[in-house]
Amino acid sequence: MTQLNEAARQRTGLAGTLSRSTLQTWFTKPTSKSLVMNVGILIVLSIWLSFATTQFASSGNLTNVIRQISFVGIAACAVTPVMVAGGLDLSVGSIVAVAGVTAAKFIVQAQWPLAWAFVVGIIAGGVVGGLNAFLVVGMKINPVIATLGTMYIGRGLANVVAGGSPVTGVPLEFNDLATSFLGPIPTPVVIFVIIAAVMLVMERKTVLGRWTIASGGNQEAANLSGIPVNRTRVILYIVSGLAAGIAGILINSRVATGDPTSGAGFEFDVIVAVVLGGTAITGGQGTILGSIVGVLIVGVLDNGLNLLGVSTFYQSIVEGAVLIFAVGIDEVFRRAWWSILRR
């Protein structure tokens, strides 16, 4: 009996040692430190807003917040691996307009069923994502320049297709996708959760997730290791376009039109959330979970400023300062991490 008790104590001690070791290893990662810091910021910000305005903690306002962040969150979950792989996608805002206008046109003029029109709109987003992949991977154009160009091209195409004004005359059911509920949860939030879960599985459990990190960390070493860097980036850009297309359908559904001006500034909200979530601008570092927390921080901050009556002009200043702060903190963590590794 004594021997059995001693063996049990040894197994318990070994399990505890392994748990502590795993936890210590997790905390040494820069992305883990960013995640812990951001969760702390989110909690403090939420508590402060709860005291600063009684409206913030109301069920109606919190429902509105999670509905609002779902649009940015859907795109952020797909833009994150693009940036981790060393790329960038500035065209997501224009894809929002392209997808919404395309779907509305097929519904109003071609009399297509809603579901098929939505699918066509999402595919249109994937086509723009494919164009980004061709320019960045095939033509070797800098991602900033390439996606900045497609941002303008996409916005122009949306205006051409829409005739320069919102596409109206869509059925009332078009509005239901963004305004309806599945039980107590808004439909856009359910879609966001599903996409986030799929992207988390891709990041952590698939070879594509491993290729993504390797492609952004050291492209030359990845190529020498046989990792298909170019193929990985092509897939990620197309996925980013498809996700932005889904967000575009939801955003345009909310206003029941196909608006060619929809998504203006959307790319900024997405990139702020992703960078704030710990994704490195230079690639090789970042997580979907971190970006989700970043989306929550940006959404809560925007909502809080609105409730406090802060002018939209000052809100832009705050958001710009948050982006600079996020990039600055990322650089500090990254340099500290590399200095530790060199010792």
RAUR-V758200 format. One record per pair of residues at least 12 apart in sequence whose ideal C-beta (glycine too) atoms are under 7 Angstrom apart, sorted by the first residue. I is the first residue (numbers start at 0). J is the second residue. D is the distance in Angstrom with one decimal. If there is no record, write none. Layout:
i=I j=J d=D
i=I j=J d=D
This chain:
i=29 j=284 d=6.1
i=29 j=332 d=4.8
i=29 j=333 d=6.2
i=29 j=336 d=4.9
i=30 j=277 d=4.9
i=30 j=284 d=6.0
i=30 j=285 d=6.5
i=30 j=286 d=5.1
i=30 j=289 d=5.8
i=32 j=332 d=6.0
i=33 j=277 d=3.1
i=33 j=289 d=5.9
i=33 j=332 d=6.5
i=34 j=277 d=6.3
i=34 j=288 d=6.5
i=34 j=289 d=5.0
i=34 j=292 d=6.4
i=37 j=275 d=6.9
i=37 j=276 d=6.5
i=37 j=289 d=6.8
i=37 j=292 d=4.6
i=37 j=293 d=6.4
i=37 j=296 d=6.3
i=38 j=292 d=6.0
i=40 j=296 d=6.1
i=41 j=292 d=6.2
i=41 j=295 d=5.6
i=41 j=296 d=5.2
i=41 j=299 d=6.7
i=44 j=296 d=6.7
i=44 j=299 d=5.7
i=44 j=300 d=6.6
i=45 j=299 d=6.0
i=48 j=299 d=6.9
i=48 j=303 d=4.2
i=51 j=307 d=6.4
i=52 j=306 d=4.6
i=52 j=307 d=6.1
i=54 j=306 d=5.3
i=55 j=303 d=6.3
i=55 j=306 d=5.8
i=62 j=185 d=6.5
i=64 j=298 d=5.6
i=64 j=299 d=6.4
i=64 j=302 d=4.9
i=65 j=185 d=6.9
i=65 j=188 d=5.2
i=66 j=185 d=4.4
i=66 j=187 d=5.6
i=66 j=188 d=6.1
i=67 j=298 d=5.7
i=68 j=294 d=5.1
i=68 j=295 d=6.2
i=68 j=298 d=3.5
i=69 j=187 d=4.1
i=69 j=188 d=4.9
i=69 j=190 d=7.0
i=69 j=191 d=3.8
i=70 j=187 d=6.6
i=70 j=246 d=5.0
i=70 j=249 d=5.8
i=70 j=250 d=5.5
i=71 j=268 d=5.0
i=71 j=269 d=5.7
i=71 j=272 d=5.9
i=71 j=294 d=5.4
i=72 j=191 d=4.8
i=72 j=195 d=6.7
i=72 j=291 d=6.3
i=72 j=294 d=4.4
i=73 j=190 d=6.8
i=73 j=191 d=5.3
i=73 j=194 d=5.3
i=73 j=242 d=5.5
i=73 j=245 d=5.6
i=73 j=246 d=4.6
i=74 j=91 d=5.0
i=74 j=242 d=5.5
i=74 j=243 d=5.0
i=74 j=246 d=4.8
i=74 j=269 d=4.8
i=75 j=269 d=5.1
i=75 j=272 d=4.9
i=75 j=273 d=5.3
i=75 j=290 d=4.8
i=75 j=294 d=5.3
i=76 j=194 d=5.6
i=76 j=195 d=5.1
i=76 j=198 d=4.4
i=76 j=242 d=6.6
i=76 j=287 d=5.6
i=76 j=290 d=6.5
i=77 j=198 d=6.7
i=77 j=238 d=5.2
i=77 j=239 d=4.3
i=77 j=242 d=3.4
i=78 j=91 d=6.4
i=78 j=239 d=5.5
i=78 j=269 d=5.4
i=78 j=273 d=5.6
i=79 j=273 d=5.3
i=79 j=278 d=5.6
i=79 j=285 d=5.5
i=79 j=287 d=5.6
i=79 j=290 d=4.5
i=80 j=202 d=6.7
i=80 j=211 d=4.8
i=80 j=235 d=5.1
i=81 j=235 d=4.8
i=81 j=236 d=6.3
i=81 j=239 d=5.1
i=82 j=273 d=6.1
i=82 j=278 d=5.0
i=82 j=282 d=6.5
i=82 j=285 d=6.1
i=83 j=211 d=5.3
i=83 j=212 d=6.1
i=83 j=215 d=4.9
i=83 j=278 d=6.2
i=83 j=282 d=6.0
i=83 j=283 d=6.7
i=83 j=284 d=6.8
i=83 j=285 d=4.4
i=84 j=211 d=4.8
i=84 j=214 d=4.3
i=84 j=215 d=4.6
i=84 j=231 d=6.1
i=84 j=232 d=5.4
i=84 j=235 d=5.6
i=84 j=282 d=6.2
i=85 j=214 d=6.1
i=85 j=215 d=4.0
i=85 j=218 d=6.5
i=85 j=282 d=3.4
i=86 j=135 d=6.1
i=86 j=142 d=4.7
i=86 j=232 d=5.8
i=86 j=235 d=6.9
i=86 j=236 d=6.8
i=87 j=142 d=4.2
i=87 j=143 d=5.7
i=87 j=146 d=6.1
i=88 j=131 d=6.4
i=88 j=146 d=5.2
i=88 j=236 d=6.8
i=88 j=239 d=5.0
i=89 j=143 d=7.0
i=89 j=146 d=4.2
i=89 j=147 d=5.2
i=89 j=150 d=5.0
i=89 j=266 d=5.1
i=90 j=127 d=6.0
i=90 j=131 d=6.1
i=90 j=146 d=4.7
i=90 j=149 d=4.3
i=90 j=150 d=4.5
i=90 j=153 d=5.6
i=91 j=239 d=6.9
i=91 j=243 d=4.1
i=91 j=265 d=6.2
i=91 j=266 d=4.9
i=91 j=269 d=5.6
i=92 j=150 d=6.7
i=92 j=262 d=4.0
i=92 j=263 d=6.2
i=92 j=264 d=6.4
i=92 j=265 d=3.7
i=92 j=266 d=4.1
i=93 j=150 d=4.8
i=93 j=153 d=3.0
i=93 j=154 d=4.5
i=93 j=157 d=6.7
i=93 j=262 d=6.5
i=94 j=124 d=4.5
i=94 j=127 d=5.1
i=94 j=153 d=5.9
i=94 j=240 d=5.8
i=94 j=243 d=3.8
i=94 j=244 d=5.9
i=94 j=247 d=6.0
i=95 j=243 d=6.1
i=95 j=246 d=5.9
i=95 j=247 d=3.6
i=95 j=250 d=5.6
i=95 j=261 d=5.5
i=95 j=262 d=2.8
i=95 j=265 d=5.4
i=96 j=153 d=6.8
i=96 j=154 d=6.2
i=96 j=157 d=3.8
i=96 j=247 d=6.7
i=96 j=258 d=6.9
i=96 j=259 d=5.2
i=96 j=260 d=6.8
i=96 j=261 d=5.0
i=96 j=262 d=5.0
i=97 j=123 d=5.3
i=97 j=124 d=6.4
i=97 j=127 d=6.1
i=97 j=153 d=5.1
i=97 j=156 d=5.9
i=97 j=157 d=5.0
i=97 j=247 d=6.9
i=98 j=120 d=4.0
i=98 j=121 d=6.2
i=98 j=123 d=5.5
i=98 j=124 d=4.6
i=98 j=244 d=3.9
i=98 j=247 d=3.3
i=98 j=248 d=5.6
i=99 j=120 d=6.6
i=99 j=247 d=4.7
i=99 j=248 d=6.4
i=99 j=250 d=6.5
i=99 j=251 d=2.9
i=99 j=257 d=4.9
i=99 j=258 d=6.3
i=99 j=261 d=5.5
i=100 j=157 d=4.8
i=100 j=160 d=5.1
i=100 j=161 d=4.6
i=100 j=166 d=5.9
i=100 j=257 d=4.1
i=100 j=259 d=5.5
i=101 j=119 d=6.0
i=101 j=120 d=4.6
i=101 j=123 d=4.4
i=101 j=160 d=6.6
i=102 j=116 d=4.5
i=102 j=117 d=5.4
i=102 j=119 d=6.4
i=102 j=120 d=3.3
i=102 j=248 d=5.8
i=102 j=257 d=6.5
i=103 j=166 d=3.9
i=103 j=169 d=5.5
i=103 j=251 d=6.6
i=103 j=256 d=6.5
i=103 j=257 d=2.6
i=104 j=160 d=6.0
i=104 j=166 d=5.7
i=104 j=257 d=6.3
i=105 j=119 d=5.4
i=106 j=169 d=5.3
i=106 j=173 d=6.6
i=107 j=166 d=5.9
i=107 j=168 d=4.8
i=107 j=169 d=6.0
i=113 j=172 d=5.8
i=113 j=173 d=6.4
i=117 j=248 d=5.2
i=120 j=244 d=5.9
i=120 j=247 d=6.6
i=120 j=248 d=5.3
i=121 j=241 d=5.8
i=121 j=244 d=3.9
i=121 j=245 d=5.6
i=121 j=248 d=6.4
i=123 j=244 d=6.3
i=124 j=240 d=4.6
i=124 j=241 d=5.6
i=124 j=243 d=5.1
i=124 j=244 d=2.3
i=124 j=247 d=6.3
i=125 j=237 d=5.4
i=125 j=240 d=4.6
i=125 j=241 d=4.3
i=125 j=244 d=6.3
i=127 j=149 d=6.0
i=127 j=153 d=5.5
i=127 j=240 d=5.0
i=128 j=236 d=4.8
i=128 j=237 d=4.4
i=128 j=239 d=5.3
i=128 j=240 d=2.0
i=128 j=241 d=6.4
i=129 j=237 d=5.3
i=129 j=240 d=6.8
i=130 j=149 d=5.7
i=131 j=145 d=6.2
i=131 j=146 d=5.5
i=131 j=149 d=5.6
i=131 j=236 d=4.6
i=131 j=240 d=6.8
i=132 j=232 d=6.6
i=132 j=233 d=4.2
i=132 j=236 d=3.8
i=132 j=237 d=6.1
i=135 j=232 d=6.7
i=135 j=236 d=6.8
i=136 j=229 d=4.9
i=136 j=232 d=5.2
i=136 j=233 d=5.4
i=150 j=266 d=6.9
i=157 j=259 d=4.0
i=158 j=259 d=4.5
i=161 j=257 d=6.1
i=161 j=259 d=4.3
i=165 j=256 d=4.1
i=165 j=257 d=6.4
i=165 j=258 d=4.5
i=166 j=256 d=6.0
i=166 j=257 d=3.4
i=167 j=256 d=5.4
i=169 j=255 d=6.0
i=169 j=256 d=6.8
i=173 j=252 d=5.8
i=173 j=255 d=5.7
i=174 j=252 d=5.9
i=174 j=255 d=4.1
i=176 j=248 d=7.0
i=176 j=249 d=6.4
i=176 j=252 d=4.3
i=177 j=249 d=5.0
i=177 j=252 d=3.9
i=177 j=253 d=3.8
i=178 j=253 d=6.6
i=187 j=249 d=5.0
i=190 j=245 d=6.9
i=194 j=242 d=6.5
i=195 j=287 d=6.6
i=195 j=291 d=6.0
i=198 j=287 d=5.0
i=199 j=287 d=5.0
i=199 j=288 d=6.9
i=202 j=286 d=6.9
i=202 j=287 d=5.2
i=207 j=231 d=6.7
i=207 j=234 d=6.7
i=210 j=226 d=5.3
i=210 j=227 d=6.8
i=210 j=231 d=4.4
i=211 j=231 d=6.1
i=211 j=235 d=6.7
i=212 j=283 d=6.6
i=213 j=226 d=5.1
i=214 j=226 d=6.6
i=214 j=228 d=4.5
i=214 j=231 d=5.1
i=214 j=232 d=6.5
i=215 j=282 d=3.0
i=215 j=283 d=4.0
i=216 j=283 d=3.6
i=247 j=262 d=6.4
i=250 j=262 d=6.5
i=268 j=297 d=6.4
i=271 j=297 d=5.8
i=271 j=318 d=6.3
i=271 j=321 d=6.3
i=271 j=322 d=4.8
i=272 j=290 d=6.1
i=272 j=293 d=4.1
i=272 j=294 d=4.3
i=272 j=297 d=4.8
i=273 j=290 d=4.8
i=273 j=293 d=6.2
i=274 j=322 d=6.6
i=274 j=325 d=4.8
i=274 j=326 d=5.9
i=274 j=329 d=6.8
i=275 j=293 d=3.9
i=275 j=296 d=6.0
i=275 j=297 d=6.7
i=275 j=321 d=6.6
i=275 j=325 d=4.1
i=276 j=289 d=3.7
i=276 j=290 d=3.9
i=276 j=292 d=5.7
i=276 j=293 d=3.0
i=277 j=289 d=4.0
i=277 j=329 d=6.8
i=278 j=290 d=6.4
i=279 j=329 d=6.0
i=279 j=333 d=6.4
i=280 j=326 d=6.5
i=301 j=314 d=6.9
i=304 j=317 d=6.6
